[in-house]
Amino acid sequence: MFKFIEETFRKKVEAAAADFRNHVRGVRAKTPPLKIELGPSPDTSWLDGTAARAVVEFLIQSGFQPAGVVAVKGNDKAIIAGFAASEHRVLASIPKGADRVFVSFVSHFTDGSAFESSNMPVPFEQPCPEWLFRRRRTGASTQELWSDFLVQRPSKAMQPATIESFAKSSADDFFRYQAWMAERGGATKDELTARYKAMGKLPAGAEADGFLKMARSDEIERALCNWWRLQSGAPYPLEQVMEALIVVHDELPPDLLINAYWCGTNDFKARDGDFAGGSPREGFARVVASRGGPLRKVFEKQTPLQADFYLPRN
């Protein structure tokens, strides 16, 4: 009877580990790109609409010059009309939309900070780094937004803004933001709560905790994949070790911690209690050492969110 129970338990654990491994594989496959490439887009007819023409005319009258219509390579829906006001050192963008027309203004400063203002409504605000001041004036006209931008913009040394720099500046801003998200470990639990609540995807009641726990874990997985890609001292190209890599961080819940161990070792005799005591990273390292070192730590992130990266010993 004991052997039957043990065999049944082992099969359940193996199935759980396989499910977890497949889940992590899918999550990592959806890691957002660190960089985008912007190129000229032939799709400009949307600027001929009455509302779009009015915004463009206002920008031209306010000292902006067209910087072209660009699209994100590989995403034919991400199309932006760019403008630059060299005298004011401001870049403006009009994203292609289905209905209404919105505009955003941004100035970059020599100290590395930036000031951005937009009248585009969003269901939730993305996390904002310390170097970016974001101001949103939903419902403001282009003229109101522009006037407010000039009044609220900090008075300090600014970087040039030219039509030639629009595409590169936009791509650089995207990269810098993604690198910041990677470093911090993605969106926090509170930020994810706000996101999914705004999208109407947050379960009600007790189910919300489990949903957010997994959402945060997935967010960290993707962020740490990008963090690895950013490191010049990474021991391997990420794609070379993606399938086998085990990532352990201090927000990893106990059930996912032991699943990570099972996936990396196939040592299904390890139990939850083996990892108790200290942080998840400490518990994981202790179990690995006590069970003969089936994994080797190949890299670590020493800044928050701290993480250890393991590969199978053989």
C-alpha positions in Angstrom: 0.0 0.0 0.0 2.8 2.4 0.9 4.5 1.9 -2.4 1.2 2.5 -4.2 0.7 5.8 -2.4 4.3 6.8 -3.0 4.0 6.0 -6.7 0.7 7.9 -7.0 2.3 10.9 -5.3 5.4 10.7 -7.5 3.2 10.8 -10.7 1.2 13.8 -9.4 4.5 15.6 -8.6 5.9 14.8 -12.1 2.7 16.0 -13.7 2.8 19.2 -11.7 6.4 19.8 -12.6 5.7 19.2 -16.2 2.8 21.7 -16.2 4.9 24.3 -14.4 7.8 23.8 -16.9 5.4 24.3 -19.8 3.9 27.3 -18.2 7.3 29.0 -17.6 8.3 28.1 -21.2 5.2 29.9 -22.5 5.7 32.9 -20.2 9.3 33.4 -21.3 8.4 33.1 -24.9 6.2 36.2 -24.4 8.9 38.4 -23.0 8.5 41.9 -24.4 11.2 43.1 -26.8 13.9 45.3 -25.3 14.2 47.3 -28.5 12.1 48.4 -31.4 13.0 49.4 -34.9 11.1 52.3 -36.4 11.0 52.8 -40.1 9.1 54.9 -42.6 5.5 53.8 -43.1 3.5 54.2 -46.4 0.3 54.3 -44.3 -0.4 58.1 -44.1 -4.0 58.4 -45.3 -5.3 58.4 -41.8 -3.8 61.9 -41.4 -6.2 63.2 -44.0 -9.2 63.0 -41.7 -10.7 66.2 -40.4 -9.6 65.8 -36.8 -6.1 64.7 -37.7 -5.7 67.6 -40.1 -6.7 70.0 -37.4 -4.1 68.7 -35.0 -1.4 68.7 -37.7 -2.2 72.3 -38.7 -2.0 73.4 -35.1 1.4 71.8 -34.6 2.7 73.4 -37.8 1.4 76.8 -36.7 3.1 76.3 -33.3 6.5 75.8 -34.8 6.6 72.0 -35.4 7.9 70.4 -38.5 6.8 67.0 -39.8 9.3 64.2 -38.9 7.6 61.6 -41.0 5.2 58.7 -40.3 7.0 55.7 -38.8 5.9 52.2 -37.9 7.3 49.6 -35.6 9.0 46.8 -37.5 6.9 43.7 -37.1 3.9 45.5 -35.8 1.8 47.1 -38.6 -0.6 48.5 -36.1 2.0 50.6 -34.3 2.1 53.7 -36.5 3.1 57.2 -35.4 3.3 60.6 -37.1 6.2 62.5 -35.7 6.9 66.2 -35.4 9.7 68.3 -34.0 9.8 71.9 -32.7 13.6 72.6 -32.6 13.1 76.1 -31.1 11.1 74.7 -28.2 13.1 71.5 -28.0 10.0 69.4 -28.1 9.0 66.2 -30.0 5.4 65.5 -30.7 3.7 62.3 -31.8 0.2 61.4 -33.1 -0.4 57.7 -32.9 -2.7 56.1 -35.5 -6.0 55.3 -33.8 -9.3 53.9 -34.9 -11.5 56.9 -33.9 -10.2 59.9 -32.0 -6.9 61.7 -32.5 -4.5 62.3 -29.7 -1.2 63.9 -29.3 1.8 63.6 -27.0 4.7 66.1 -26.3 8.0 65.2 -24.8 11.2 67.1 -23.9 14.5 65.5 -22.9 16.9 67.1 -20.5 20.7 67.0 -20.3 20.5 65.4 -16.8 18.8 62.3 -18.3 15.3 63.1 -17.3 12.3 63.7 -19.5 8.9 65.5 -19.3 6.0 64.0 -21.2 2.4 65.1 -21.6 -0.5 63.5 -23.4 -4.2 63.9 -23.8 -4.7 60.2 -24.7 -6.9 58.3 -22.2 -5.6 55.0 -20.9 -7.4 52.3 -18.9 -4.5 52.3 -16.4 -1.1 54.1 -16.1 2.0 52.2 -16.8 4.7 52.3 -14.0 6.7 55.5 -14.2 10.5 55.6 -13.6 12.1 58.3 -11.5 13.7 59.9 -14.6 10.3 60.4 -16.3 7.7 62.9 -15.3 4.4 61.9 -17.0 1.5 64.3 -17.1 -1.9 63.2 -18.6 -4.6 65.7 -19.5 -7.5 63.5 -20.8 -10.0 65.6 -22.6 -7.7 68.6 -23.2 -7.6 70.0 -26.7 -4.2 70.1 -28.5 -3.9 73.8 -27.8 -4.7 73.3 -24.1 -2.3 70.5 -23.9 0.5 72.5 -25.6 -0.1 75.5 -23.4 -0.1 73.4 -20.3 3.1 71.6 -21.4 5.0 74.8 -21.8 3.9 76.1 -18.4 4.5 72.8 -16.5 7.8 71.7 -18.1 10.7 72.1 -15.8 13.1 74.9 -16.5 16.5 73.2 -17.0 18.9 72.5 -19.8 17.3 70.5 -22.7 18.5 68.2 -25.4 18.0 69.2 -29.0 14.8 68.0 -30.7 15.0 67.7 -34.5 13.1 65.9 -37.2 16.1 63.7 -37.8 16.2 62.6 -34.2 12.5 61.7 -33.8 12.6 58.0 -34.7 15.8 57.4 -32.8 14.6 59.2 -29.7 11.4 57.3 -29.7 13.2 54.0 -30.0 15.7 55.0 -27.3 12.9 55.9 -25.0 11.3 52.5 -25.5 14.6 50.7 -24.8 15.3 52.8 -21.7 11.9 52.1 -20.3 12.1 48.3 -20.9 15.6 48.2 -19.4 14.2 50.0 -16.3 11.3 47.5 -16.1 13.8 44.6 -16.4 15.9 45.9 -13.6 13.1 46.4 -11.1 11.5 43.0 -11.9 8.5 44.2 -13.9 5.3 45.6 -12.6 4.7 45.2 -8.9 1.7 43.4 -7.4 -0.1 46.7 -6.7 0.5 47.8 -10.3 -0.7 44.5 -11.6 -3.8 44.8 -9.4 -4.6 48.2 -10.9 -4.0 46.9 -14.4 -6.2 43.8 -14.3 -8.9 45.6 -12.3 -9.0 48.3 -15.0 -9.2 45.7 -17.7 -11.9 43.8 -15.9 -9.8 40.7 -15.7 -9.2 40.6 -11.9 -11.2 37.7 -10.3 -13.4 38.4 -7.4 -12.9 37.3 -3.9 -10.3 34.8 -2.8 -9.4 33.9 -6.4 -7.8 37.3 -6.8 -4.8 36.4 -4.5 -3.9 33.3 -6.5 -4.4 35.1 -9.8 -2.1 38.0 -8.7 0.5 35.6 -7.3 0.9 33.9 -10.6 0.7 37.2 -12.6 3.5 38.7 -10.5 5.6 35.5 -10.9 5.1 35.6 -14.7 6.0 39.3 -14.7 9.2 38.7 -12.9 10.1 35.8 -15.2 9.8 38.0 -18.2 11.6 40.9 -16.6 14.6 38.8 -15.5 14.9 37.3 -19.0 15.4 40.8 -20.3 17.7 41.7 -17.5 19.9 38.7 -18.4 19.9 39.9 -22.0 21.2 43.3 -20.9 24.2 42.0 -19.0 27.5 42.0 -20.8 28.9 39.6 -18.3 26.1 37.0 -18.7 27.8 33.5 -18.9 25.7 32.4 -21.8 23.4 33.9 -24.4 19.9 33.6 -22.9 18.5 31.7 -25.8 21.2 29.0 -25.4 20.0 28.2 -21.9 16.4 29.4 -21.8 14.9 25.9 -21.7 17.0 24.7 -18.8 17.4 27.9 -16.8 15.9 27.9 -13.2 15.3 31.4 -11.8 14.9 31.9 -8.1 14.0 35.2 -6.5 12.8 36.4 -3.1 9.2 36.8 -4.2 8.9 33.2 -5.3 6.0 31.6 -3.4 6.7 28.2 -1.7 4.6 26.2 -4.1 6.4 27.7 -7.1 9.8 27.5 -5.4 9.6 23.7 -5.0 8.2 23.4 -8.6 11.3 25.3 -9.8 13.5 22.8 -7.9 11.6 19.8 -9.3 11.8 21.1 -12.8 15.6 21.6 -12.6 16.4 18.3 -10.9 13.7 15.7 -11.3 14.4 15.1 -7.6 10.8 14.6 -6.6 11.7 13.5 -3.0 12.2 17.1 -2.0 9.3 18.5 0.0 8.0 22.0 0.8 9.4 21.9 4.3 12.9 21.5 3.1 12.9 25.0 1.8 11.6 26.6 5.0 13.8 29.1 6.9 15.3 32.2 5.5 14.5 33.8 2.1 13.4 31.7 -0.9 16.9 32.2 -2.4 18.5 31.0 0.8 16.2 28.0 1.1 16.8 27.0 -2.5 20.5 27.3 -2.2 20.5 25.2 1.1 18.4 22.4 -0.5 20.6 22.3 -3.6 23.7 22.0 -1.4 22.2 19.4 1.0 21.1 17.2 -1.9 24.4 16.8 -3.6 24.4 19.9 -5.8 22.2 18.8 -8.7 22.2 22.4 -9.9 24.9 25.0 -10.2 24.4 28.7 -9.8 25.7 30.3 -13.0 24.7 34.0 -12.5 23.0 36.3 -10.0 21.3 39.7 -9.9 22.5 41.5 -6.8 20.3 44.6 -7.2 16.6 44.6 -6.4 14.8 42.5 -7.4 17.6 40.1 -6.5 17.7 36.7 -8.2 19.8 33.6 -8.6 20.1 31.7 -11.9 20.7 27.9 -11.9 21.4 25.3 -14.6 21.5 21.5 -14.2 24.9 20.2 -13.1 25.0 17.6 -16.0 
